[in-house]
């Protein structure tokens, strides 16, 4: 138990790193993902093509490769980014592809008549998307969006391999200091992740019950 | 069209990923063709680990796959280097041919648990003997004595001469390694940047994301060689890192056997030959005086 108290501040720091990384990357992913979804359903072919290219590229590339590209690849064209911002960017850009697909499935679930009615009222494409289609779409995709974000929290562990001292980086570090306490460290790290993911799952349930559309 | 775009993206990513492999590996490959002798009539007391391994005709060895000169996996996935040669000498004494050795990659952080779980029979992986590790596993050897040193960009722009100059500098090492812990404990002013493997540190130094890389001199020598003139060594080792061979705790017979094998290899010159073929071929240095085996 001494081991836990001695390293409590390490756990707290690592937990905050994981939490911060998750929040920032999540915001980036939600914003960019929504934008991408709007592009994918827009009437402008180049925008559709660009968004499709983005989604297919990131969705089919392992996150580790995305990390490698951003942390070690970009500096070769003189774009040096710090390790933590680099991790936010990697996880955020990667997750945005999945957010986009979740939101797009929600848009597809909105009855075509809704969009047609919006257009008939004289709303522009942007207005009908913002005021009519997206609000309904988001209410439909709360559970899958929740899954994407919870998976993202776990994906932040890859940042450990790229110099971000987050939760999973404690494993090698503390195990090297005292390999006898491997189990204790493992439990600590798992609990750290659960403190983030379990309330998220609960919140998703709550939100879903409140906003779900009965069809 | 779409397929070619994918291919271009993946190809570019692949280039980044493989950028750290080097000609050092090729040199070692050419030099490592000579194989150590394999004992034909190896016999061991029944019930010992030696008897079991000799009976099975194969041994699982944990080593590093990313350290030129000591353990570096070639494109076929077969590791080469001084650690690998030492493992071959031990396997040879057990009557196991080099091609019957099963190589498992062990990184700094997973070596104890691999030994404890029986995933590997021995670990020969630039593995520093220390007391904390001795609580969990046993060490044969040492078979080499290294020291922690510092690697900087060619020309040493920040004039780093030793660990005391690291204050305020961005220093790269590997999470879970002894050198990283040493910097944390004794040079807290240095800003540590930690990756999971040293090759990433070399990339970061090349990109200017860190100011220096620190670990055992032998590892750095391999990185300097692979850096094609981008890096240089400060050349001021500030610790003593005796490298040992990790094995299951309490297997005293096996440990004594490995120690005997090492001493014999010191005597008959196979140890020095192994050095010349691998790390020596890369660094251009003569085989050092072998360290005293520590039979604790």
Interface residues (C-beta under 8 A of the other chain):
Chain A: X53 X56 X57 X60 X61 X65 X68 X69 X71 X72 X73 X75 X76 X80 X83 X160 X161 X162 X163 X165 X169 X171 X172 X173 X175 X176 X177 X178 X179 X180 X182
Chain B: X2 X5 X6 X9 X10 X12 X13 X16 X17 X19 X108 X109 X110 X112 X113 X132 X133 X135 X136 X172 X175 X176 X177 X178 X180 X181 X193 X194 X195 X196 X200 X203 X204 X207 X208 X209
